[in-house]
Amino acid sequence: MTNSPILDGNDRDAGVVEEICGYLTDIPPRNYFLFAGAGSGKTRTLVEVLRRLTGVTEHEKGGDWHGP
């Protein structure tokens, strides 16, 4: 039995972005499987991972961005 905390609602995916970033920055990078239902935020999560890894951030709501 593990001592993992029981998470409810939006806390269930807390830390997913950091976890995926960890998989991709390991040497060598590791594979991962992201499974979730429609409208759950998979694309948003992957976009946030890419932003953190590349340093690209949105400039304004209009979609302009500034790279590293």
Secondary structure, 3 states (H helix, E strand, C coil): CCCCCCCCHHHHHCCHHHHHHHHHHCCCCCCCCCCCCCCCCHHHHHHHHHHHHHCCEECCCCCCEECC
